[in-house]
Amino acid sequence: MKYAIKFRPSVEKSLRDLPQKELLRIKRKIELLAENLPNRATTKMKGNNNFHKVRIGDYRIIYEIHDDVLLILIIKIGHRKDIYKKLTQI
């Protein structure tokens, strides 16, 4: 079952600032997410939210899974030192 990928507008903006090498790795990982979701128990973030995360080197992808419409909504992409800041405001 293949999921569709949708980005929040802020994610598209943050992708422009990433180094080209990391951007390619992140794009490949997002394509893999759409085809084969990892175990939800291992990717679920702590707390009272619906967020999941996946690691790509020093970068993280924060996303939500919407099974009813087969959609993965990418919430935020960024370096691990900055990604968790202001995440609760989303």
N, C-alpha and C positions, 0 to 999 in steps of 0.2 A: 504494500500500500504506500503510494508516494504522496507526501504532503506538499502543499504549496508553501512557498516562502514569501513573507511580506515583511518589509522593513518600516520602522517608524521613521518619520522625516529626519529626526535628529541623528539616527544611525547613518543614514545616507550622507549626511554632512560630516560625521566623524570619520567615515571611511576615506574621505578625500585627504585627510591628514596623516594617514598611515603610510609607513614605508612600503614601497612596491613589493618587496619580498614577502613581507608579512601579509599584505593584502591578498596575494595569490594563495598563500596557505589558508587564510581565513575563508576565501571564496570556495576553495576545495572542501573545507570542512563543512560549510553550509550546504553544499551540494550533497555531501554524504549524509547530513542530518535529514534532508528531505527524503532520501531513499531508505535510510535505515536508522531509526531513532535508537539512541543508546538506552540502557536500562534506566527507567525513570527514578528508581529508588536511589541510584548513585548520582544522578545529575540534579535532583531536587535541592533547592537552596533551603537553608534553615529559616524558620520564622513563619509567620502567617501570610504567605503569599503563594502565587502560582508560578514562580520563576524557577527556571532550570538554568544550569550553566555548563559550559563545555570549555575545556582548556586547549589552547593552541600556543605552545611555548609560553611566553610571558603575557600573552593576550587572552582575554576571556570573551565569550559570547553569552549574553544573558538573553533567554528567550522564554516564551510561553507556548504551550501546546494546546490547540483547540481541536479536539477530536471530532466534534460534531460537524465541522466543516473541513476537516483535514488540512489544517493551517498551522504553520509555525510562524509566530510573530516575533521577530528579532527586536528586542527591547533596547539593548545597548551592546556596543562592542568597544573594547578599549584595553589599555595596559592594566595589568593586575594591580598596580599600585594606586590607580585612580578609579577603577571600574565600580567599586563598591561604595564610593562616596556619592551621596545624594541619590542613591538607588531607591530609597524609600519615598522620594518625591515623585516618582513616576506613577 
